[in-house]
Amino acid sequence: MKKILLVLALFPLAVLILFFLLSFLSRSESAAGIVKGQLTQCPDKPNCVCSEFPDDSAHAIAPIQIPAGDDGGALLLIKDVLVEMGGEIQDETDSYLAATFTSGFFRFVDDVEIRIDTEASLIHLRSASRAGYSDMGVNQLRVEEIQSLFEEKIQK
């Protein structure tokens, strides 16, 4: 009986230690970046969404349509949205933006990457957790919020 109580007492501690280790690992990595002109495809885990690969139904999200006549302001608007949401910009070029979002208690780091496709007038998005397996839908919700806030800014 004492062994069972000891195991029950130590199990939550072991889980906490595991979460803190995963959090530490997530802070030591960086965004996946661009591969062959596209955002990196999501791994076979449910903690990532990406608009570059519509045939990957487990991770697919819709890109954002750039309004006709945009004079290059779309990237600036997306950057504003990311910063307003608490993202920290890590990398920026004329057509690419990488930001990180850090969770509250455990300090897990997630990457959000944006690629502007001027030929197709699309903004491609990728949001992924650096560590762990599941994200409880956080990346999907984050991208939906980015899309919504971007649309609001375009309407102004």
Secondary structure, DSSP 8 states (H G I E B T S, - for coil): -HHHHHHHHHHHHHHHHHHHHHHHHHHT-----EETTEE----SSSSEEESS-TT-TTTB---EE--TT--SHHHHHHHHHHHHTT-EEEEE-SSEEEEEEE-SSS--EEEEEEEEETTTTEEEEEEEESSSS--TTHHHHHHHHHHHHHHHHHH-
